[in-house]
Amino acid sequence: MKNSGHSKDNLFIWAVAIAAIAVLTVIAVFSKGQTPEPITDTGSLKIGDSAPSFSLPSATGSKVALDQYDGKPVLLYFNEGVGCQPCWKQIIDLEKNAGFTFYKIPIVAIAPNNTSDWQPIINSNPMETPILADTDNSVSKSYGALEMKSSMHGGMSPGHTFILLDKNHKVSWIGDYPGMNMLASEIISVIKEKFGDKPS
């Protein structure tokens, strides 16, 4: 009976050890998914290229064009849209970050949904960030967002891709997040590295 007790204890210890290893493995894989490898091009664009112009309807009804931000850096956020809660939660998290308030760099979200699809989300989660309807994915395609690892449904829609433009609207940085989440502190570090400590 004593041996049986020891065997049960040993089995329990091994089970706990295996479970701990499994948890650590999942955490490691998940963490790796949050921080992308350095990206210098999207297939369509590379660092230093001029950003393609666009004009798209926003969820609020007005049209938003890239040239409205002439002379200012812009963070473009290509995402899957309303079906991806982490995607639109990301917008809320970025808006709440003090770094974006300080640097005053506008965020422009671009997704494949119709403007009306966003209304229930915006009504319950007010956002200042313009959310643009790229229903034919033409803008996402021109920026290479459909070619990234995070792209969804076999390249049919963007996933979780950020493209930072400088004040001349040249591509300054590209970040792709298959894990569907980016830490706001990470992009703030990138902005500080690219543009210094002064607001835009």
Buried (B, 14 or more C-beta within 10 A) or exposed (E): EEEEEEEEEEEEEEEEEEEEEEEEEEEEEEEEBBEBEEBEBBEBBEBEBEBBEBEBBBBBEEEBEBEEBEEBBBBBBBBBBBEBEBBBBBBEBBBEBEBBEBBEBBBBBBBBBBBEBBEEBBEEEEBEBBBBBBBEBEBBBBBBBBBBBBBBEEBEBBBBBBBBBBBEBEBBBBBBBBBBBBBBEBBBEBBBEEBEEEEB
